[in-house]
C-alpha cells in the first residue's frame, strides 16, 4: 500500500472509523465548503397583479406589495427559508440595505 492510499492518520482511504469516532478527514472536507459563496434571497413581500396590469407597467410604476415597511423579511437559499429579519439602512451613508436577523432556522441536525 502506498502513502497515497492512506489518509492523514495512516488509515486506508475509505476505511471505517472505530465505532463512536468520526473519520479524521470529515472536518477537513466540511471546511472546504466554508469559503464557497452562496446566494441568499431576501423576500420583502408579494404582489398579485392582473396580467393586464403587468403589461401596462412602465418606468416609475408602483407595484403594491402585501406587506408594510415594518413587516419582517424572509431569507431564502433556493426555496428553503433560513431566517427572518428586519430591513435596516446601513449606517455608512451608502444608501445600502441590510437585514438584522430576528429568527434563524436550526440546522444542527442536518449537517
DRENDO-1510 file (C-alpha; in Angstrom, 1 decimal, always signed):
<recs>
REC; n; res; u; v; w
REC; 1; UNK; +0.0; +0.0; +0.0 .
REC; 2; UNK; +1.5; +3.4; -1.0 .
REC; 3; UNK; +1.3; +6.6; +1.0 .
REC; 4; UNK; -1.3; +7.9; -1.5 .
REC; 5; UNK; -3.6; +5.1; -0.5 .
REC; 6; UNK; -3.8; +6.3; +3.2 .
REC; 7; UNK; -5.4; +9.3; +4.8 .
REC; 8; UNK; -3.7; +11.7; +7.2 .
REC; 9; UNK; -3.8; +9.4; +10.2 .
REC; 10; UNK; -2.3; +6.4; +8.3 .
REC; 11; UNK; -5.6; +4.6; +7.9 .
REC; 12; UNK; -6.5; +3.3; +4.4 .
REC; 13; UNK; -8.7; +5.6; +2.5 .
REC; 14; UNK; -12.3; +4.7; +2.8 .
REC; 15; UNK; -11.7; +2.6; +5.9 .
REC; 16; UNK; -14.4; +2.8; +8.6 .
REC; 17; UNK; -13.5; +4.7; +11.7 .
REC; 18; UNK; -13.9; +2.8; +15.0 .
REC; 19; UNK; -17.4; +2.9; +16.5 .
REC; 20; UNK; -18.2; +6.3; +18.1 .
REC; 21; UNK; -15.4; +8.1; +16.3 .
REC; 22; UNK; -15.7; +10.4; +13.3 .
REC; 23; UNK; -13.4; +9.9; +10.3 .
REC; 24; UNK; -10.4; +12.2; +10.6 .
REC; 25; UNK; -10.8; +13.7; +7.2 .
REC; 26; UNK; -14.5; +14.7; +7.6 .
REC; 27; UNK; -13.9; +18.1; +9.2 .
REC; 28; UNK; -11.4; +19.0; +6.5 .
REC; 29; UNK; -13.9; +18.2; +3.8 .
REC; 30; UNK; -16.6; +20.2; +5.5 .
REC; 31; UNK; -14.2; +23.1; +6.0 .
REC; 32; UNK; -13.5; +23.1; +2.2 .
REC; 33; UNK; -17.0; +24.4; +1.6 .
REC; 34; UNK; -16.9; +27.3; +4.1 .
REC; 35; UNK; -15.3; +29.6; +1.5 .
REC; 36; UNK; -17.8; +29.0; -1.2 .
REC; 37; UNK; -20.2; +31.9; -1.8 .
REC; 38; UNK; -23.9; +31.2; -1.8 .
REC; 39; UNK; -26.8; +33.5; -2.9 .
REC; 40; UNK; -29.3; +34.4; -0.3 .
REC; 41; UNK; -32.6; +35.9; -1.5 .
REC; 42; UNK; -34.5; +38.4; +0.7 .
REC; 43; UNK; -38.2; +38.4; +0.3 .
REC; 44; UNK; -39.9; +41.6; +1.3 .
REC; 45; UNK; -43.4; +40.8; +0.1 .
REC; 46; UNK; -45.6; +39.5; -2.7 .
REC; 47; UNK; -47.8; +41.2; -5.3 .
REC; 48; UNK; -50.7; +39.6; -7.3 .
REC; 49; UNK; -51.4; +41.9; -10.2 .
REC; 50; UNK; -53.6; +41.0; -13.1 .
REC; 51; UNK; -51.8; +40.3; -16.3 .
REC; 52; UNK; -53.4; +43.4; -17.8 .
REC; 53; UNK; -51.7; +45.4; -15.0 .
REC; 54; UNK; -48.3; +43.8; -15.7 .
REC; 55; UNK; -48.3; +44.6; -19.4 .
REC; 56; UNK; -49.0; +48.3; -18.6 .
REC; 57; UNK; -46.1; +48.7; -16.1 .
REC; 58; UNK; -43.7; +51.4; -17.1 .
REC; 59; UNK; -40.8; +53.2; -15.5 .
REC; 60; UNK; -41.9; +54.8; -12.2 .
REC; 61; UNK; -44.9; +52.5; -11.9 .
REC; 62; UNK; -45.5; +51.2; -8.4 .
REC; 63; UNK; -46.3; +47.6; -7.7 .
REC; 64; UNK; -48.1; +47.4; -4.3 .
REC; 65; UNK; -46.9; +44.6; -2.1 .
REC; 66; UNK; -48.9; +42.7; +0.6 .
REC; 67; UNK; -46.5; +43.9; +3.3 .
REC; 68; UNK; -45.6; +47.1; +5.1 .
REC; 69; UNK; -42.2; +48.6; +5.7 .
REC; 70; UNK; -42.2; +47.3; +9.3 .
REC; 71; UNK; -43.1; +43.7; +8.5 .
REC; 72; UNK; -40.3; +41.0; +8.8 .
REC; 73; UNK; -38.5; +39.9; +5.7 .
REC; 74; UNK; -37.6; +36.3; +4.9 .
REC; 75; UNK; -34.2; +35.0; +3.9 .
REC; 76; UNK; -34.1; +32.0; +1.5 .
REC; 77; UNK; -31.4; +29.8; +0.0 .
REC; 78; UNK; -33.1; +28.4; -3.1 .
REC; 79; UNK; -36.7; +27.7; -1.9 .
REC; 80; UNK; -35.6; +27.0; +1.7 .
REC; 81; UNK; -36.5; +29.5; +4.4 .
REC; 82; UNK; -33.4; +30.0; +6.5 .
REC; 83; UNK; -34.1; +33.1; +8.6 .
REC; 84; UNK; -36.3; +36.2; +9.2 .
REC; 85; UNK; -35.3; +39.7; +10.0 .
REC; 86; UNK; -35.8; +43.4; +9.7 .
REC; 87; UNK; -34.7; +45.7; +6.9 .
REC; 88; UNK; -32.2; +48.3; +8.0 .
REC; 89; UNK; -30.3; +51.0; +6.2 .
REC; 90; UNK; -26.5; +50.5; +6.5 .
REC; 91; UNK; -25.2; +53.4; +8.5 .
REC; 92; UNK; -22.3; +54.3; +6.2 .
REC; 93; UNK; -24.2; +56.9; +4.0 .
REC; 94; UNK; -24.1; +54.5; +1.1 .
REC; 95; UNK; -27.9; +54.1; +1.0 .
REC; 96; UNK; -27.5; +50.3; +1.0 .
REC; 97; UNK; -29.8; +48.0; +2.9 .
REC; 98; UNK; -29.0; +45.2; +5.3 .
REC; 99; UNK; -31.1; +42.7; +7.4 .
REC; 100; UNK; -30.9; +42.4; +11.1 .
REC; 101; UNK; -31.8; +38.8; +11.9 .
REC; 102; UNK; -34.5; +38.1; +14.4 .
REC; 103; UNK; -35.0; +34.3; +13.8 .
REC; 104; UNK; -32.6; +31.7; +12.4 .
REC; 105; UNK; -33.5; +28.2; +11.4 .
REC; 106; UNK; -31.9; +25.4; +13.4 .
REC; 107; UNK; -29.8; +23.3; +11.1 .
REC; 108; UNK; -27.9; +21.4; +13.8 .
REC; 109; UNK; -29.5; +18.1; +12.9 .
REC; 110; UNK; -28.9; +18.4; +9.2 .
REC; 111; UNK; -25.1; +18.7; +8.9 .
</recs>
